[in-house]
Amino acid sequence: MRGIDSRVVSQADLQKLFSKCGPLINASFDTNEFGSYLGTATVIYSRASSANRAIKEYNMAKID
């Protein structure tokens, strides 16, 4: 995901929102080697079907 404002959306928000589509392995903001936020987040599901559900549900959706 990209374009997420980490000042508005917390990591807990990411986990809460995306866990609605299935069990998560991880949901976190991406940072560079210096710890600076890159403007993206990575969500990893334990099942491909959950990831597909999230894509259908949230692709191009505004998250705040």
Predicted model as a PDB file, atoms N, CA, C, CB and O in Angstrom, pLDDT in the B-factor column:
MODEL        1                                                                  
ATOM      1  N   MET A   1       0.839  -1.156   0.000  1.00 81.00           N  
ATOM      2  CA  MET A   1       0.000   0.000   0.000  1.00 81.00           C  
ATOM      3  C   MET A   1       0.885   1.220   0.000  1.00 81.00           C  
ATOM      4  CB  MET A   1      -0.955  -0.003   1.193  1.00 81.00           C  
ATOM      5  O   MET A   1       2.008   1.204   0.504  1.00 81.00           O  
ATOM      6  N   ARG A   2       0.351   2.278  -0.578  1.00 83.00           N  
ATOM      7  CA  ARG A   2       1.131   3.516  -0.596  1.00 83.00           C  
ATOM      8  C   ARG A   2       0.226   4.701  -0.295  1.00 83.00           C  
ATOM      9  CB  ARG A   2       1.833   3.705  -1.960  1.00 83.00           C  
ATOM     10  O   ARG A   2      -0.999   4.608  -0.367  1.00 83.00           O  
ATOM     11  N   GLY A   3       0.858   5.808   0.040  1.00 83.00           N  
ATOM     12  CA  GLY A   3       0.130   7.036   0.314  1.00 83.00           C  
ATOM     13  C   GLY A   3      -0.547   7.062   1.670  1.00 83.00           C  
ATOM     14  O   GLY A   3      -1.532   7.776   1.855  1.00 83.00           O  
ATOM     15  N   ILE A   4      -0.042   6.302   2.612  1.00 83.00           N  
ATOM     16  CA  ILE A   4      -0.630   6.259   3.952  1.00 83.00           C  
ATOM     17  C   ILE A   4       0.108   7.254   4.838  1.00 83.00           C  
ATOM     18  CB  ILE A   4      -0.564   4.816   4.556  1.00 83.00           C  
ATOM     19  O   ILE A   4       1.337   7.237   4.913  1.00 83.00           O  
ATOM     20  N   ASP A   5      -0.635   8.107   5.495  1.00 83.00           N  
ATOM     21  CA  ASP A   5      -0.049   9.091   6.404  1.00 83.00           C  
ATOM     22  C   ASP A   5       0.133   8.439   7.767  1.00 83.00           C  
ATOM     23  CB  ASP A   5      -0.942  10.372   6.510  1.00 83.00           C  
ATOM     24  O   ASP A   5      -0.841   8.221   8.488  1.00 83.00           O  
ATOM     25  N   SER A   6       1.360   8.132   8.118  1.00 82.00           N  
ATOM     26  CA  SER A   6       1.635   7.445   9.383  1.00 82.00           C  
ATOM     27  C   SER A   6       1.368   8.324  10.596  1.00 82.00           C  
ATOM     28  CB  SER A   6       3.070   6.971   9.412  1.00 82.00           C  
ATOM     29  O   SER A   6       1.382   7.841  11.728  1.00 82.00           O  
ATOM     30  N   ARG A   7       1.122   9.624  10.365  1.00 84.00           N  
ATOM     31  CA  ARG A   7       0.765  10.508  11.486  1.00 84.00           C  
ATOM     32  C   ARG A   7      -0.716  10.369  11.805  1.00 84.00           C  
ATOM     33  CB  ARG A   7       1.107  11.985  11.159  1.00 84.00           C  
ATOM     34  O   ARG A   7      -1.151  10.744  12.894  1.00 84.00           O  
ATOM     35  N   VAL A   8      -1.498   9.834  10.867  1.00 86.00           N  
ATOM     36  CA  VAL A   8      -2.949   9.696  11.036  1.00 86.00           C  
ATOM     37  C   VAL A   8      -3.334   8.239  11.285  1.00 86.00           C  
ATOM     38  CB  VAL A   8      -3.688  10.232   9.798  1.00 86.00           C  
ATOM     39  O   VAL A   8      -4.188   7.952  12.124  1.00 86.00           O  
ATOM     40  N   VAL A   9      -2.702   7.325  10.556  1.00 87.00           N  
ATOM     41  CA  VAL A   9      -3.006   5.896  10.651  1.00 87.00           C  
ATOM     42  C   VAL A   9      -1.884   5.219  11.431  1.00 87.00           C  
ATOM     43  CB  VAL A   9      -3.173   5.250   9.230  1.00 87.00           C  
ATOM     44  O   VAL A   9      -0.715   5.332  11.064  1.00 87.00           O  
ATOM     45  N   SER A  10      -2.235   4.522  12.495  1.00 89.00           N  
ATOM     46  CA  SER A  10      -1.225   3.836  13.305  1.00 89.00           C  
ATOM     47  C   SER A  10      -1.040   2.400  12.817  1.00 89.00           C  
ATOM     48  CB  SER A  10      -1.625   3.847  14.800  1.00 89.00           C  
ATOM     49  O   SER A  10      -1.833   1.898  12.021  1.00 89.00           O  
ATOM     50  N   GLN A  11      -0.003   1.760  13.293  1.00 89.00           N  
ATOM     51  CA  GLN A  11       0.219   0.356  12.960  1.00 89.00           C  
ATOM     52  C   GLN A  11      -0.930  -0.493  13.500  1.00 89.00           C  
ATOM     53  CB  GLN A  11       1.573  -0.135  13.529  1.00 89.00           C  
ATOM     54  O   GLN A  11      -1.342  -1.459  12.857  1.00 89.00           O  
ATOM     55  N   ALA A  12      -1.447  -0.143  14.667  1.00 93.00           N  
ATOM     56  CA  ALA A  12      -2.605  -0.856  15.220  1.00 93.00           C  
ATOM     57  C   ALA A  12      -3.819  -0.689  14.316  1.00 93.00           C  
ATOM     58  CB  ALA A  12      -2.929  -0.348  16.640  1.00 93.00           C  
ATOM     59  O   ALA A  12      -4.597  -1.629  14.148  1.00 93.00           O  
ATOM     60  N   ASP A  13      -3.992   0.502  13.727  1.00 92.00           N  
ATOM     61  CA  ASP A  13      -5.084   0.730  12.772  1.00 92.00           C  
ATOM     62  C   ASP A  13      -4.941  -0.186  11.562  1.00 92.00           C  
ATOM     63  CB  ASP A  13      -5.110   2.204  12.321  1.00 92.00           C  
ATOM     64  O   ASP A  13      -5.918  -0.782  11.108  1.00 92.00           O  
ATOM     65  N   LEU A  14      -3.725  -0.294  11.044  1.00 91.00           N  
ATOM     66  CA  LEU A  14      -3.467  -1.188   9.910  1.00 91.00           C  
ATOM     67  C   LEU A  14      -3.865  -2.611  10.243  1.00 91.00           C  
ATOM     68  CB  LEU A  14      -1.990  -1.140   9.506  1.00 91.00           C  
ATOM     69  O   LEU A  14      -4.569  -3.269   9.477  1.00 91.00           O  
ATOM     70  N   GLN A  15      -3.411  -3.077  11.388  1.00 94.00           N  
ATOM     71  CA  GLN A  15      -3.685  -4.445  11.797  1.00 94.00           C  
ATOM     72  C   GLN A  15      -5.182  -4.675  11.996  1.00 94.00           C  
ATOM     73  CB  GLN A  15      -2.928  -4.773  13.077  1.00 94.00           C  
ATOM     74  O   GLN A  15      -5.709  -5.710  11.587  1.00 94.00           O  
ATOM     75  N   LYS A  16      -5.857  -3.735  12.612  1.00 94.00           N  
ATOM     76  CA  LYS A  16      -7.295  -3.866  12.853  1.00 94.00           C  
ATOM     77  C   LYS A  16      -8.064  -3.903  11.535  1.00 94.00           C  
ATOM     78  CB  LYS A  16      -7.801  -2.709  13.730  1.00 94.00           C  
ATOM     79  O   LYS A  16      -8.932  -4.755  11.345  1.00 94.00           O  
ATOM     80  N   LEU A  17      -7.751  -2.987  10.633  1.00 93.00           N  
ATOM     81  CA  LEU A  17      -8.457  -2.904   9.365  1.00 93.00           C  
ATOM     82  C   LEU A  17      -8.228  -4.149   8.509  1.00 93.00           C  
ATOM     83  CB  LEU A  17      -8.020  -1.662   8.607  1.00 93.00           C  
ATOM     84  O   LEU A  17      -9.183  -4.759   8.028  1.00 93.00           O  
ATOM     85  N   PHE A  18      -6.977  -4.519   8.323  1.00 95.00           N  
ATOM     86  CA  PHE A  18      -6.678  -5.606   7.399  1.00 95.00           C  
ATOM     87  C   PHE A  18      -6.928  -6.983   7.987  1.00 95.00           C  
ATOM     88  CB  PHE A  18      -5.257  -5.511   6.955  1.00 95.00           C  
ATOM     89  O   PHE A  18      -7.066  -7.948   7.235  1.00 95.00           O  
ATOM     90  N   SER A  19      -6.991  -7.106   9.295  1.00 97.00           N  
ATOM     91  CA  SER A  19      -7.312  -8.407   9.887  1.00 97.00           C  
ATOM     92  C   SER A  19      -8.775  -8.782   9.643  1.00 97.00           C  
ATOM     93  CB  SER A  19      -7.018  -8.393  11.394  1.00 97.00           C  
ATOM     94  O   SER A  19      -9.157  -9.935   9.841  1.00 97.00           O  
ATOM     95  N   LYS A  20      -9.589  -7.828   9.220  1.00 96.00           N  
ATOM     96  CA  LYS A  20     -10.985  -8.133   8.873  1.00 96.00           C  
ATOM     97  C   LYS A  20     -11.073  -9.072   7.672  1.00 96.00           C  
ATOM     98  CB  LYS A  20     -11.754  -6.840   8.577  1.00 96.00           C  
ATOM     99  O   LYS A  20     -12.090  -9.737   7.473  1.00 96.00           O  
ATOM    100  N   CYS A  21     -10.009  -9.123   6.874  1.00 97.00           N  
ATOM    101  CA  CYS A  21      -9.995  -9.971   5.673  1.00 97.00           C  
ATOM    102  C   CYS A  21      -9.395 -11.352   5.939  1.00 97.00           C  
ATOM    103  CB  CYS A  21      -9.213  -9.285   4.562  1.00 97.00           C  
ATOM    104  O   CYS A  21      -9.479 -12.235   5.085  1.00 97.00           O  
ATOM    105  N   GLY A  22      -8.802 -11.542   7.093  1.00 98.00           N  
ATOM    106  CA  GLY A  22      -8.221 -12.840   7.436  1.00 98.00           C  
ATOM    107  C   GLY A  22      -7.027 -12.684   8.360  1.00 98.00           C  
ATOM    108  O   GLY A  22      -6.597 -11.571   8.663  1.00 98.00           O  
ATOM    109  N   PRO A  23      -6.496 -13.825   8.806  1.00 98.00           N  
ATOM    110  CA  PRO A  23      -5.370 -13.804   9.746  1.00 98.00           C  
ATOM    111  C   PRO A  23      -4.109 -13.194   9.129  1.00 98.00           C  
ATOM    112  CB  PRO A  23      -5.070 -15.216  10.229  1.00 98.00           C  
ATOM    113  O   PRO A  23      -3.703 -13.542   8.020  1.00 98.00           O  
ATOM    114  N   LEU A  24      -3.509 -12.280   9.880  1.00 97.00           N  
ATOM    115  CA  LEU A  24      -2.299 -11.589   9.429  1.00 97.00           C  
ATOM    116  C   LEU A  24      -1.045 -12.241   9.998  1.00 97.00           C  
ATOM    117  CB  LEU A  24      -2.348 -10.113   9.830  1.00 97.00           C  
ATOM    118  O   LEU A  24      -1.029 -12.739  11.124  1.00 97.00           O  
ATOM    119  N   ILE A  25      -0.006 -12.220   9.186  1.00 97.00           N  
ATOM    120  CA  ILE A  25       1.329 -12.532   9.690  1.00 97.00           C  
ATOM    121  C   ILE A  25       1.968 -11.230  10.166  1.00 97.00           C  
ATOM    122  CB  ILE A  25       2.211 -13.230   8.590  1.00 97.00           C  
ATOM    123  O   ILE A  25       2.619 -11.190  11.211  1.00 97.00           O  
ATOM    124  N   ASN A  26       1.769 -10.150   9.373  1.00 96.00           N  
ATOM    125  CA  ASN A  26       2.354  -8.862   9.720  1.00 96.00           C  
ATOM    126  C   ASN A  26       1.645  -7.745   8.965  1.00 96.00           C  
ATOM    127  CB  ASN A  26       3.863  -8.848   9.413  1.00 96.00           C  
ATOM    128  O   ASN A  26       1.187  -7.938   7.839  1.00 96.00           O  
ATOM    129  N   ALA A  27       1.560  -6.585   9.588  1.00 94.00           N  
ATOM    130  CA  ALA A  27       1.082  -5.350   8.956  1.00 94.00           C  
ATOM    131  C   ALA A  27       1.910  -4.225   9.548  1.00 94.00           C  
ATOM    132  CB  ALA A  27      -0.478  -5.116   9.186  1.00 94.00           C  
ATOM    133  O   ALA A  27       1.803  -3.925  10.737  1.00 94.00           O  
ATOM    134  N   SER A  28       2.740  -3.599   8.715  1.00 93.00           N  
ATOM    135  CA  SER A  28       3.639  -2.586   9.253  1.00 93.00           C  
ATOM    136  C   SER A  28       3.997  -1.537   8.201  1.00 93.00           C  
ATOM    137  CB  SER A  28       4.907  -3.240   9.790  1.00 93.00           C  
ATOM    138  O   SER A  28       3.899  -1.779   6.998  1.00 93.00           O  
ATOM    139  N   PHE A  29       4.411  -0.380   8.683  1.00 93.00           N  
ATOM    140  CA  PHE A  29       4.891   0.690   7.817  1.00 93.00           C  
ATOM    141  C   PHE A  29       6.300   0.352   7.349  1.00 93.00           C  
ATOM    142  CB  PHE A  29       4.865   2.061   8.552  1.00 93.00           C  
ATOM    143  O   PHE A  29       7.097  -0.218   8.095  1.00 93.00           O  
ATOM    144  N   ASP A  30       6.592   0.706   6.115  1.00 95.00           N  
ATOM    145  CA  ASP A  30       7.918   0.458   5.560  1.00 95.00           C  
ATOM    146  C   ASP A  30       8.841   1.633   5.873  1.00 95.00           C  
ATOM    147  CB  ASP A  30       7.837   0.223   4.034  1.00 95.00           C  
ATOM    148  O   ASP A  30       8.458   2.796   5.749  1.00 95.00           O  
ATOM    149  N   THR A  31      10.060   1.301   6.281  1.00 94.00           N  
ATOM    150  CA  THR A  31      11.055   2.324   6.593  1.00 94.00           C  
ATOM    151  C   THR A  31      12.364   1.988   5.878  1.00 94.00           C  
ATOM    152  CB  THR A  31      11.278   2.433   8.132  1.00 94.00           C  
ATOM    153  O   THR A  31      12.609   0.843   5.498  1.00 94.00           O  
ATOM    154  N   ASN A  32      13.192   3.013   5.705  1.00 96.00           N  
ATOM    155  CA  ASN A  32      14.508   2.778   5.119  1.00 96.00           C  
ATOM    156  C   ASN A  32      15.486   2.367   6.213  1.00 96.00           C  
ATOM    157  CB  ASN A  32      15.017   4.039   4.376  1.00 96.00           C  
ATOM    158  O   ASN A  32      15.098   2.189   7.368  1.00 96.00           O  
ATOM    159  N   GLU A  33      16.754   2.218   5.843  1.00 97.00           N  
ATOM    160  CA  GLU A  33      17.762   1.760   6.806  1.00 97.00           C  
ATOM    161  C   GLU A  33      18.016   2.752   7.929  1.00 97.00           C  
ATOM    162  CB  GLU A  33      19.054   1.481   6.094  1.00 97.00           C  
ATOM    163  O   GLU A  33      18.654   2.407   8.924  1.00 97.00           O  
ATOM    164  N   PHE A  34      17.519   3.999   7.782  1.00 97.00           N  
ATOM    165  CA  PHE A  34      17.673   5.009   8.822  1.00 97.00           C  
ATOM    166  C   PHE A  34      16.417   5.155   9.679  1.00 97.00           C  
ATOM    167  CB  PHE A  34      18.024   6.341   8.197  1.00 97.00           C  
ATOM    168  O   PHE A  34      16.371   5.985  10.587  1.00 97.00           O  
ATOM    169  N   GLY A  35      15.398   4.344   9.385  1.00 92.00           N  
ATOM    170  CA  GLY A  35      14.152   4.383  10.146  1.00 92.00           C  
ATOM    171  C   GLY A  35      13.148   5.407   9.658  1.00 92.00           C  
ATOM    172  O   GLY A  35      12.119   5.618  10.300  1.00 92.00           O  
ATOM    173  N   SER A  36      13.432   6.049   8.526  1.00 93.00           N  
ATOM    174  CA  SER A  36      12.507   7.047   7.978  1.00 93.00           C  
ATOM    175  C   SER A  36      11.379   6.352   7.234  1.00 93.00           C  
ATOM    176  CB  SER A  36      13.247   8.030   7.039  1.00 93.00           C  
ATOM    177  O   SER A  36      11.606   5.411   6.474  1.00 93.00           O  
ATOM    178  N   TYR A  37      10.182   6.818   7.458  1.00 92.00           N  
ATOM    179  CA  TYR A  37       8.990   6.262   6.829  1.00 92.00           C  
ATOM    180  C   TYR A  37       9.032   6.505   5.322  1.00 92.00           C  
ATOM    181  CB  TYR A  37       7.712   6.876   7.442  1.00 92.00           C  
ATOM    182  O   TYR A  37       9.348   7.611   4.883  1.00 92.00           O  
ATOM    183  N   LEU A  38       8.715   5.481   4.527  1.00 93.00           N  
ATOM    184  CA  LEU A  38       8.784   5.557   3.069  1.00 93.00           C  
ATOM    185  C   LEU A  38       7.454   5.918   2.405  1.00 93.00           C  
ATOM    186  CB  LEU A  38       9.265   4.247   2.527  1.00 93.00           C  
ATOM    187  O   LEU A  38       7.401   6.093   1.187  1.00 93.00           O  
ATOM    188  N   GLY A  39       6.379   6.032   3.195  1.00 89.00           N  
ATOM    189  CA  GLY A  39       5.075   6.358   2.633  1.00 89.00           C  
ATOM    190  C   GLY A  39       4.287   5.147   2.181  1.00 89.00           C  
ATOM    191  O   GLY A  39       3.259   5.272   1.516  1.00 89.00           O  
ATOM    192  N   THR A  40       4.783   3.957   2.551  1.00 91.00           N  
ATOM    193  CA  THR A  40       4.108   2.714   2.176  1.00 91.00           C  
ATOM    194  C   THR A  40       3.981   1.792   3.383  1.00 91.00           C  
ATOM    195  CB  THR A  40       4.870   2.004   1.038  1.00 91.00           C  
ATOM    196  O   THR A  40       4.613   2.005   4.418  1.00 91.00           O  
ATOM    197  N   ALA A  41       3.166   0.780   3.230  1.00 92.00           N  
ATOM    198  CA  ALA A  41       3.022  -0.240   4.270  1.00 92.00           C  
ATOM    199  C   ALA A  41       2.945  -1.599   3.593  1.00 92.00           C  
ATOM    200  CB  ALA A  41       1.755   0.018   5.159  1.00 92.00           C  
ATOM    201  O   ALA A  41       2.537  -1.710   2.437  1.00 92.00           O  
ATOM    202  N   THR A  42       3.337  -2.616   4.319  1.00 95.00           N  
ATOM    203  CA  THR A  42       3.278  -3.987   3.828  1.00 95.00           C  
ATOM    204  C   THR A  42       2.368  -4.790   4.744  1.00 95.00           C  
ATOM    205  CB  THR A  42       4.698  -4.624   3.752  1.00 95.00           C  
ATOM    206  O   THR A  42       2.486  -4.744   5.969  1.00 95.00           O  
ATOM    207  N   VAL A  43       1.456  -5.528   4.115  1.00 96.00           N  
ATOM    208  CA  VAL A  43       0.541  -6.405   4.852  1.00 96.00           C  
ATOM    209  C   VAL A  43       0.757  -7.821   4.332  1.00 96.00           C  
ATOM    210  CB  VAL A  43      -0.968  -5.953   4.686  1.00 96.00           C  
ATOM    211  O   VAL A  43       0.699  -8.059   3.126  1.00 96.00           O  
ATOM    212  N   ILE A  44       1.006  -8.759   5.242  1.00 97.00           N  
ATOM    213  CA  ILE A  44       1.244 -10.143   4.865  1.00 97.00           C  
ATOM    214  C   ILE A  44       0.208 -11.015   5.569  1.00 97.00           C  
ATOM    215  CB  ILE A  44       2.700 -10.589   5.227  1.00 97.00           C  
ATOM    216  O   ILE A  44       0.075 -10.987   6.792  1.00 97.00           O  
ATOM    217  N   TYR A  45      -0.515 -11.781   4.774  1.00 98.00           N  
ATOM    218  CA  TYR A  45      -1.547 -12.686   5.293  1.00 98.00           C  
ATOM    219  C   TYR A  45      -1.019 -14.113   5.364  1.00 98.00           C  
ATOM    220  CB  TYR A  45      -2.813 -12.630   4.414  1.00 98.00           C  
ATOM    221  O   TYR A  45      -0.071 -14.475   4.667  1.00 98.00           O  
ATOM    222  N   SER A  46      -1.645 -14.912   6.215  1.00 98.00           N  
ATOM    223  CA  SER A  46      -1.257 -16.314   6.330  1.00 98.00           C  
ATOM    224  C   SER A  46      -1.878 -17.154   5.216  1.00 98.00           C  
ATOM    225  CB  SER A  46      -1.666 -16.866   7.695  1.00 98.00           C  
ATOM    226  O   SER A  46      -1.433 -18.275   4.966  1.00 98.00           O  
ATOM    227  N   ARG A  47      -2.899 -16.626   4.548  1.00 98.00           N  
ATOM    228  CA  ARG A  47      -3.554 -17.361   3.452  1.00 98.00           C  
ATOM    229  C   ARG A  47      -3.704 -16.455   2.233  1.00 98.00           C  
ATOM    230  CB  ARG A  47      -4.946 -17.899   3.898  1.00 98.00           C  
ATOM    231  O   ARG A  47      -4.026 -15.274   2.368  1.00 98.00           O  
ATOM    232  N   ALA A  48      -3.474 -17.002   1.061  1.00 98.00           N  
ATOM    233  CA  ALA A  48      -3.627 -16.235  -0.185  1.00 98.00           C  
ATOM    234  C   ALA A  48      -5.058 -15.756  -0.359  1.00 98.00           C  
ATOM    235  CB  ALA A  48      -3.210 -17.082  -1.395  1.00 98.00           C  
ATOM    236  O   ALA A  48      -5.279 -14.664  -0.884  1.00 98.00           O  
ATOM    237  N   SER A  49      -6.028 -16.541   0.065  1.00 98.00           N  
ATOM    238  CA  SER A  49      -7.431 -16.140  -0.083  1.00 98.00           C  
ATOM    239  C   SER A  49      -7.735 -14.875   0.723  1.00 98.00           C  
ATOM    240  CB  SER A  49      -8.361 -17.281   0.361  1.00 98.00           C  
ATOM    241  O   SER A  49      -8.557 -14.061   0.303  1.00 98.00           O  
ATOM    242  N   SER A  50      -7.093 -14.704   1.856  1.00 98.00           N  
ATOM    243  CA  SER A  50      -7.269 -13.492   2.666  1.00 98.00           C  
ATOM    244  C   SER A  50      -6.663 -12.288   1.961  1.00 98.00           C  
ATOM    245  CB  SER A  50      -6.631 -13.667   4.057  1.00 98.00           C  
ATOM    246  O   SER A  50      -7.244 -11.203   1.963  1.00 98.00           O  
ATOM    247  N   ALA A  51      -5.489 -12.482   1.356  1.00 97.00           N  
ATOM    248  CA  ALA A  51      -4.844 -11.396   0.614  1.00 97.00           C  
ATOM    249  C   ALA A  51      -5.711 -10.987  -0.573  1.00 97.00           C  
ATOM    250  CB  ALA A  51      -3.435 -11.823   0.132  1.00 97.00           C  
ATOM    251  O   ALA A  51      -5.871  -9.796  -0.843  1.00 97.00           O  
ATOM    252  N   ASN A  52      -6.264 -11.956  -1.275  1.00 97.00           N  
ATOM    253  CA  ASN A  52      -7.144 -11.644  -2.407  1.00 97.00           C  
ATOM    254  C   ASN A  52      -8.386 -10.891  -1.955  1.00 97.00           C  
ATOM    255  CB  ASN A  52      -7.550 -12.924  -3.134  1.00 97.00           C  
ATOM    256  O   ASN A  52      -8.842  -9.978  -2.644  1.00 97.00           O  
ATOM    257  N   ARG A  53      -8.933 -11.260  -0.814  1.00 97.00           N  
ATOM    258  CA  ARG A  53     -10.100 -10.568  -0.259  1.00 97.00           C  
ATOM    259  C   ARG A  53      -9.745  -9.115   0.065  1.00 97.00           C  
ATOM    260  CB  ARG A  53     -10.614 -11.295   1.012  1.00 97.00           C  
ATOM    261  O   ARG A  53     -10.533  -8.209  -0.207  1.00 97.00           O  
ATOM    262  N   ALA A  54      -8.584  -8.896   0.635  1.00 95.00           N  
ATOM    263  CA  ALA A  54      -8.145  -7.537   0.974  1.00 95.00           C  
ATOM    264  C   ALA A  54      -7.946  -6.690  -0.284  1.00 95.00           C  
ATOM    265  CB  ALA A  54      -6.839  -7.583   1.788  1.00 95.00           C  
ATOM    266  O   ALA A  54      -8.289  -5.508  -0.306  1.00 95.00           O  
ATOM    267  N   ILE A  55      -7.396  -7.296  -1.318  1.00 95.00           N  
ATOM    268  CA  ILE A  55      -7.209  -6.565  -2.574  1.00 95.00           C  
ATOM    269  C   ILE A  55      -8.553  -6.133  -3.129  1.00 95.00           C  
ATOM    270  CB  ILE A  55      -6.454  -7.427  -3.607  1.00 95.00           C  
ATOM    271  O   ILE A  55      -8.714  -4.986  -3.545  1.00 95.00           O  
ATOM    272  N   LYS A  56      -9.507  -7.028  -3.140  1.00 95.00           N  
ATOM    273  CA  LYS A  56     -10.837  -6.699  -3.656  1.00 95.00           C  
ATOM    274  C   LYS A  56     -11.519  -5.623  -2.799  1.00 95.00           C  
ATOM    275  CB  LYS A  56     -11.711  -7.964  -3.708  1.00 95.00           C  
ATOM    276  O   LYS A  56     -12.197  -4.736  -3.318  1.00 95.00           O  
ATOM    277  N   GLU A  57     -11.325  -5.720  -1.490  1.00 92.00           N  
ATOM    278  CA  GLU A  57     -11.999  -4.808  -0.560  1.00 92.00           C  
ATOM    279  C   GLU A  57     -11.361  -3.417  -0.531  1.00 92.00           C  
ATOM    280  CB  GLU A  57     -11.989  -5.399   0.837  1.00 92.00           C  
ATOM    281  O   GLU A  57     -12.068  -2.410  -0.479  1.00 92.00           O  
ATOM    282  N   TYR A  58     -10.038  -3.362  -0.564  1.00 90.00           N  
ATOM    283  CA  TYR A  58      -9.353  -2.099  -0.278  1.00 90.00           C  
ATOM    284  C   TYR A  58      -8.570  -1.492  -1.443  1.00 90.00           C  
ATOM    285  CB  TYR A  58      -8.429  -2.306   0.849  1.00 90.00           C  
ATOM    286  O   TYR A  58      -8.006  -0.409  -1.291  1.00 90.00           O  
ATOM    287  N   ASN A  59      -8.518  -2.150  -2.593  1.00 89.00           N  
ATOM    288  CA  ASN A  59      -7.784  -1.600  -3.726  1.00 89.00           C  
ATOM    289  C   ASN A  59      -8.373  -0.230  -4.112  1.00 89.00           C  
ATOM    290  CB  ASN A  59      -7.829  -2.582  -4.936  1.00 89.00           C  
ATOM    291  O   ASN A  59      -9.558  -0.115  -4.425  1.00 89.00           O  
ATOM    292  N   MET A  60      -7.527   0.784  -4.081  1.00 84.00           N  
ATOM    293  CA  MET A  60      -7.892   2.175  -4.412  1.00 84.00           C  
ATOM    294  C   MET A  60      -8.820   2.826  -3.365  1.00 84.00           C  
ATOM    295  CB  MET A  60      -8.571   2.211  -5.779  1.00 84.00           C  
ATOM    296  O   MET A  60      -9.373   3.897  -3.617  1.00 84.00           O  
ATOM    297  N   ALA A  61      -8.990   2.198  -2.218  1.00 83.00           N  
ATOM    298  CA  ALA A  61      -9.832   2.751  -1.164  1.00 83.00           C  
ATOM    299  C   ALA A  61      -9.048   3.802  -0.390  1.00 83.00           C  
ATOM    300  CB  ALA A  61     -10.339   1.636  -0.216  1.00 83.00           C  
ATOM    301  O   ALA A  61      -7.828   3.712  -0.256  1.00 83.00           O  
ATOM    302  N   LYS A  62      -9.772   4.805   0.121  1.00 77.00           N  
ATOM    303  CA  LYS A  62      -9.145   5.807   0.994  1.00 77.00           C  
ATOM    304  C   LYS A  62      -9.225   5.305   2.424  1.00 77.00           C  
ATOM    305  CB  LYS A  62      -9.836   7.212   0.853  1.00 77.00           C  
ATOM    306  O   LYS A  62     -10.285   4.904   2.905  1.00 77.00           O  
ATOM    307  N   ILE A  63      -8.091   5.336   3.084  1.00 69.00           N  
ATOM    308  CA  ILE A  63      -8.011   4.885   4.479  1.00 69.00           C  
ATOM    309  C   ILE A  63      -7.633   6.083   5.322  1.00 69.00           C  
ATOM    310  CB  ILE A  63      -6.976   3.714   4.661  1.00 69.00           C  
ATOM    311  O   ILE A  63      -6.648   6.762   5.035  1.00 69.00           O  
ATOM    312  N   ASP A  64      -8.414   6.348   6.367  1.00 61.00           N  
ATOM    313  CA  ASP A  64      -8.057   7.446   7.265  1.00 61.00           C  
ATOM    314  C   ASP A  64      -8.300   7.072   8.698  1.00 61.00           C  
ATOM    315  CB  ASP A  64      -8.835   8.697   6.923  1.00 61.00           C  
ATOM    316  O   ASP A  64      -8.056   7.878   9.596  1.00 61.00           O  
TER     317      ASP A  64                                                      
ENDMDL                                                                          
END                                                                             
